[in-house]
Amino acid sequence: MVDRWLIFVISEFVSAALGFLWGFYTGSVVFLWIGGFFFSLGVFAATRLGFDRWKAKQRPKRKRP
């Protein structure tokens, strides 16, 4: 099953691609900025959230007495 954060990251990159394509198609700088914002948000989510989730899985589980 796919984690929620992975769906979030994929949706950010799809939004960035749509923003860039629409910005290039219409020649609008605003949509290029929006695409860049979603791209940087997706990169941040992929690196920070992905690392945190991976690191949490690597820790040994605490044993309860």
C-alpha positions as CSV (number, residue, x, y, z in Angstrom):
1,M,0.0,0.0,0.0
2,V,1.3,3.4,-0.9
3,D,1.9,5.8,2.0
4,R,0.0,9.1,2.1
5,W,3.2,11.2,2.0
6,L,4.2,9.5,-1.3
7,I,0.8,10.4,-2.8
8,F,1.4,14.0,-1.6
9,V,4.8,14.1,-3.2
10,I,3.5,12.8,-6.5
11,S,0.6,15.2,-6.5
12,E,3.0,18.1,-5.9
13,F,5.2,17.2,-8.9
14,V,2.1,16.7,-11.0
15,S,0.8,20.2,-10.0
16,A,4.3,21.6,-10.8
17,A,4.3,20.0,-14.2
18,L,0.8,21.3,-15.0
19,G,1.8,24.8,-13.8
20,F,4.9,24.8,-15.9
21,L,3.1,23.5,-19.0
22,W,0.3,26.1,-18.6
23,G,2.8,28.8,-18.0
24,F,4.8,28.0,-21.1
25,Y,1.6,27.6,-23.2
26,T,0.1,30.9,-22.1
27,G,3.3,32.7,-21.7
28,S,2.3,33.7,-18.1
29,V,5.1,34.2,-15.6
30,V,2.7,33.8,-12.7
31,F,2.0,30.2,-13.6
32,L,5.7,29.5,-13.9
33,W,6.1,30.8,-10.4
34,I,3.3,28.7,-9.2
35,G,4.8,25.6,-10.9
36,G,8.1,26.4,-9.3
37,F,6.5,26.7,-5.9
38,F,4.8,23.3,-6.2
39,F,8.0,21.8,-7.5
40,S,10.0,23.1,-4.5
41,L,7.3,22.0,-2.1
42,G,7.4,18.5,-3.7
43,V,11.2,18.4,-3.4
44,F,11.0,19.4,0.3
45,A,8.3,16.9,1.0
46,A,10.2,14.1,-0.7
47,T,13.5,14.8,1.1
48,R,12.4,15.8,4.5
49,L,9.3,13.7,5.1
50,G,10.8,10.8,3.2
51,F,13.9,10.9,5.4
52,D,11.9,11.2,8.6
53,R,9.7,8.2,7.7
54,W,12.7,6.1,6.7
55,K,14.6,7.0,9.8
56,A,11.7,6.1,12.0
57,K,11.5,2.7,10.4
58,Q,15.2,2.1,11.0
59,R,15.0,2.6,14.7
60,P,14.7,-0.5,16.8
61,K,11.4,-0.9,18.5
62,R,11.3,-0.3,22.2
63,K,10.5,-3.4,24.2
64,R,7.9,-3.0,26.8
65,P,8.5,-4.8,30.1
